[in-house]
């Protein structure tokens, strides 16, 4: 996604911000025990991110020469900064064997939203999960009443 197309404040004037990611299928064992400041870690980041660069180049062929700042996240990045076990994100659902859970939980009054709930991972999906959770808390007739009050 290129969020700066919708919100130009996401990048300096005349520039854009591109966000690309893969599902959390990166094998943790490749990263376990690596020092994030080591040449081995930097090399593995470059190697493992190559698939994303090639995919983006299919749409923007000169993307590498135009890139001024690049951040590559790894399972260790997610583990450290997002506090995700083994650097994962999203729920552990095998393809074709389940769906993301919705906001309600078995605990009365506790609702969930985020990348582990429907509709899933990624900024747009996480934002939508928050909206879905909020809509779960307020009945539709209250939505209609508010819209009437706002004359929308």
Secondary structure, 3 states (H helix, E strand, C coil): CCHHHHCHHHCCCCCCCCCCCCCCCCCHHHCCCCCCCCHHHHHHHHHHHHHHHHHHHCCCCCHHHHCCCCCCCCHHHHHHHCCCHHHCCCCCCCCCCCCCECCECCCCCCECCCCCECCCCCHHHHHHHHHHHHHHHCCHHHHHHHHHHCCC
